[in-house]
């Protein structure tokens, strides 16, 4: 259930970040409201997920998946170009998230 909450947090954060661009510096009411509401939902769901998911793991997944999704949305719908360095950086972020999740820390009790 907590991983589902983390997924909801990521979705809400990605939606809020996308709306933030559309808010034109908080000058447009609906995208501004979606931004504020989305970030509120995102942090609430993240807080609930942190009850059982370790903070470092949750934040790595949250930020890594969020970065990839926001970059993809910006590329597909907002016309942002992603050059080789940006794509390499995104690949490294994804690799880091995978490493943190696939190879658990053996130093913890």
N, C-alpha and C positions, 0 to 999 in steps of 0.2 A: 504493500500500500504506500509506503514512504517513497519508493522509486516512482510510483505513479504521481505522487504529489510533486516530486522533483521534476518530472516531465511536464506537469501542468505549470509549474513555476517557470520553466524554460519557455514554454509556449507563450505564457503571459508576458514575459520579459521581451521576447522577440516581437510580439505584437505591439507592445508599448514602445519599443525602440523604433519600429517601423512607423508608428503613428507620430512619434516625436519628430521625425523628418517631415511628415505631412503637416504638422502643426504650424510650420513656418515661424518658429520662435515663439510659440504659444500665442499666435495671433488668430488662429482659427479654432473655434470653440469645440467642435466635435473631435477632431484629432487630439486636441489638448486634453479633453476629458478622457478619451481612450488611453492616452499616455499615463495620466495620473492613476486611473483605475487599474490599468494593466500592471503598473509597477507595484501598486498596493497588493493586488492578487498574487503577483510573483513573489514578493517578500513574505507574505503570509504563508503561501505554500512551501517556500523554502524553509521558513522557520519550523513548520510542522515536519518536514522531511528530515531536518537536522536532529530530530529526537532519536533517530536510530542510525542514520547514515553519518559516518565521520565527516567533520567539517571540510577537511582537505579534499576528500573524494567528492563530496557534493559540490564544492565550489569549482573543482576542476571540471567536472561534468557540466555544471551550469554555465561556466564561462566558455569552455571549449565548444560545446554544442551551440550555445548562443552565438558565438562569433561566426561559426560556420554558417548557421542559418541566416543571420543578419547579412553576411556577405553575399550569400546566394540570392536572397531577396533583393538586395541592392543591385546585384548584377542583372537579375532577370527582369525586375519591374521598374527599377529606377535608372537603368542605363549606366551603372558604375562599371568602369573597366577594372578587371583584375589581371594584372600582369604576372609574369613568372615569379617575381619575388613575393607577391601577395599570395599566390597559390602555394608556393613553397612554405611560407609562414603558416598558412592554414593547415597544410599537411603536417607540419611539425606540431602544431597545437593538437590536432587529432591524435598523432602518435603519442604525445604526452598523456592525454586522457586515457588512451588504451593501455599504456604502460602502467599507469597508476591503478587501473581497475583489473588488469589481467595478472599482474604480479604483486600480490599483497605484501605489505611490509612485514617481514618475519621478525623484526626486533620488538614488536609489541607482544605483551604477555599473552 
